[in-house]
Amino acid sequence: MSEIPSAEASVARADLAVLLEKVTKTFGKHEAVKELSLNVPRGSIYGFIGPNGSGKTTTIRMILHIFHPDSGEVEVLGNQSTRSANDRIGYLPEERGLYRKQKVNRVLQYFGALKGMSRRDANASINHWLERMGLSEWAHKKVEALSKGMAQKIQFVSAVMADPELIILDEPFSGLDPVNLKVIRDAILDLRQQGRTIIFSTHDMSMAERMCDSIFMIYKGRKVLDGSMHEIQSAHGEDRYRLGAEGSLDFVREIDGVSDAKEINGHMELKYVGESQKLLRAVMDKTPVTHFEVAKPSLHDIFVRIARPTTEEAAHGKN
Amino acid sequence: MEKTKRVAIAEYSNAVRSKVFILSVLMAPALMALSVGIQFFAEKKVDTSPRKFAVVDRSGKIYPALEAAAKAQNEAVKNPGKDKLANFVGPKAPFIPSTHQDQEDEEKLILELSNQVRKKKLFAFLIIGKDVMETDGEGDRGIRYYSQTPSYFALPNWIDRTVNGVIRNQRFKAEGLDTRRIAKLNRRVGVDQLGLAKRSKTGKVQKAKKDNKFVNFLVPVFSMMVMFMIVMTSAPMLMNTVLEEKMNKVSEVLISSVSPFQLMFGKLVGCVLVALTLSLLYIGGIAGVMTFFGVLELLPWSLIVWFFVYQILALFIFGSMFLAIGSACNEIRDAQSLMMPAMILGMVPMFAVTALIRAPHSPFSQAMSLIPPFTPTLMIMRLAAAPGPATWELVLGFVLTTAFMFFCVWAAARIFRIGILAQGQSPTIAKLISWLWSK
């Protein structure tokens, strides 16, 4: 496995919203998180990715001090291992939870009160966010009357209404239609503009690529990716090329240094060890080239490459 | 503390605004009022119709006296005295006797009078034996009362008392005895049940007070029942709210804002406040009813103070148990099987009530009332039964129950912090115990 890029050393401790230092958490015999170190700079959007059961939610719960690590250090907004920072954290859990029989504004008032908000501040914030989400007229309706998308937006409001410094969103986009997805995405980007730190976990790799300043991937309890998209692609981008030509490209397979050549959508994708100019020249000698690209792997490709079951696991799964 | 307060306020506010609370507040007094109201209605409206009854006096010596006694009784019904309780329970209907000609064919006579009762011309009829005045021999000495309404006791009881009084007087007269003098000599001497005299702090002797059956029996049983009812309706509601939050996935949102202990303790305090509100409303209602009947002085105020103290302890004890169970379960079915031991623990005092009410100061009663989960219910019953438990028992019971309450809250908090986020397989008692010591 290639070296994990990380910005840990480059950011001063005071500028970190979250600092995890060699954190380990076990449940019985299962080691959910193993010696995890992570630095989330203030004012950034940090994406948490990883397959189901890889340790994302456990990590998030340790950041929230819902779980205490067996070993290691957790520092959130400058506070170590206490819940004192929790009023400055907004949290949207993966499994949404609202009081179905209560009215929307009453539920939000309660969540606001638990974050230490006064009734007046809570009401002002509720009105602002409901208007922004297009749900003002639903304030006095019972939660059970809301559609799934509306309930999700209300849950998002509950996470951000107390104006937290750190916002943790576990799968904020799951189950949303494109219109509502855009509403939430724009709200997240605005919050980042206002200096808030946002951590969100997602299975939508393209969304993570587009929105996140940094991405962290956890797999089987261990950190396998951590850094900006550029850093990750640089570290995981093998020397792959994408070629297009007027004639057949079958001859390319015969060029020295070429391997793993595949035809995809009329283009030839291949791995080449050597100088790119040399490869280009060798192809141009045989046929006119219409497309030549040094291809960087998408986050999806990297994710699949890391999280793909090993031959042994696949065989076990088949059995 | 602030967060606990906010959770408690929210719990209290949600509970007292819920339909269940409003129903439970209204239900008990409504049922009581309905019951009293129906009795009033029945007594005033239904039972006031005259009770006409025919008398076949074969002795020829009873009827005139019976008729005179009926007149006196009817006058008393028309002009009741000031004793509201006696008026409430006493008969209201006038008794109207009429003499009926005897016939040789007794079967025919009884059938004819029975038909009159069926046709509502009569309420009942009475056949007084020919030899009713005789004291010896095997003659016709009986008094038979026939009616279609055997559950109405007022008339046959009155006839029994009156006819026997007439017979006794006539027998005395026949023997040449002065009935007035005999009545004097026969005057019943009542036994007054009294408490004990005591010397006050000023040195003055306080006279022993008359025992009151209302205080001696009804108050202990009623106090115990109210305590049991309030605790066993409030505490399981906590389990339901926690379970509902878990099932609706609200728990994780809450736990991200407050610690599990703040959440649990806030809920407990909210529950205690709801139960106290309910108790205050009930006791206020009882005081109102007692004022109506003019017996407010019988309300034992010191008992009420103890009632609230023990109720708070009981609610913390059982509330903790039910909260722990609710937090550990994922489904109502799991919770129902786990709550059984806690329910049984709460019901044990009810099983022992008969033994305790008969001998509230026996070693068994003392021992039972000092076992912490039973103390609130049983001690309140013993406190209500004069002269009440000894001071050392009260102190020991209070200390043990308070210590047990702290243990329950601690244990529930240990279970709650793990259970509230636990998913998957159904919990067992053994698993809950193991959570007490897990990190």
Boltz contact constraints between the chains, C-beta under 6 A:
constraints:
  - contact:
      token1: [A, 64]
      token2: [B, 256]
      max_distance: 6.0
  - contact:
      token1: [A, 66]
      token2: [B, 255]
      max_distance: 6.0
  - contact:
      token1: [A, 83]
      token2: [B, 259]
      max_distance: 6.0
  - contact:
      token1: [A, 91]
      token2: [B, 256]
      max_distance: 6.0
  - contact:
      token1: [A, 93]
      token2: [B, 252]
      max_distance: 6.0
  - contact:
      token1: [A, 95]
      token2: [B, 249]
      max_distance: 6.0
  - contact:
      token1: [A, 97]
      token2: [B, 248]
      max_distance: 6.0
  - contact:
      token1: [A, 97]
      token2: [B, 249]
      max_distance: 6.0
  - contact:
      token1: [A, 97]
      token2: [B, 250]
      max_distance: 6.0
  - contact:
      token1: [A, 97]
      token2: [B, 253]
      max_distance: 6.0
  - contact:
      token1: [A, 110]
      token2: [B, 10]
      max_distance: 6.0
  - contact:
      token1: [A, 113]
      token2: [B, 6]
      max_distance: 6.0
  - contact:
      token1: [A, 114]
      token2: [B, 257]
      max_distance: 6.0
  - contact:
      token1: [A, 114]
      token2: [B, 258]
      max_distance: 6.0
  - contact:
      token1: [A, 115]
      token2: [B, 257]
      max_distance: 6.0
